[in-house]
């Protein structure tokens, strides 16, 4: 199963995803390609594949991306290769609303989750507290956030990240709950049902 996690920048989705990857078994993270600069502690191949614009353009031309978008002047995209194991394990994508829209169209079975901050004010406070952005960039993120929030009805699930622990439990529960769906569990259930046949 493929899970898309979107939400305004600064809403805490990366932290939430990290928690779920540590707590729920058989889940992998889809490492996106981006043209933006590597930040502080980020690791190539783990957080992102950091590539040049020319390389990114070649990926688009070669139809190697399932989705891509221009976010704050930089390119971000998910390669087809990242989603190759989706039959064997769950995959989480941390992508923006434009990307979520493309995935909905191309992979209708994907589960779309939107993470909301408790309020506009709290989001601005969190973005400022991260200290990664200058005043102008904070303003740009808040403008994008207002637009992104309007797209919330595209999503199947909404997680409000007020308290990080509760939000992480809720996100993990969405994955676990999907696994218990009859349609998903069908194959695992077959031998159990077979085992019951002919008894008594
Ligand atoms: P950041 O630069 O803060 O890591 O990410 C900026 C935004 O780009 C975030 O909203 C993040 O979800 C989004 N993003 C990261 N990877 C991808 C991707 O592969 N595709 C799309 N469409 N958005 C992405």
Boltz pocket constraint, residues with backbone or C-beta under 6 A from the ligand:
constraints:
  - pocket:
      binder: B
      contacts: [[A, 5], [A, 6], [A, 7], [A, 8], [A, 9], [A, 32], [A, 33], [A, 36], [A, 67], [A, 68], [A, 69], [A, 71], [A, 76], [A, 77], [A, 78], [A, 94], [A, 95], [A, 96], [A, 97], [A, 98], [A, 99], [A, 100]]
      max_distance: 6.0
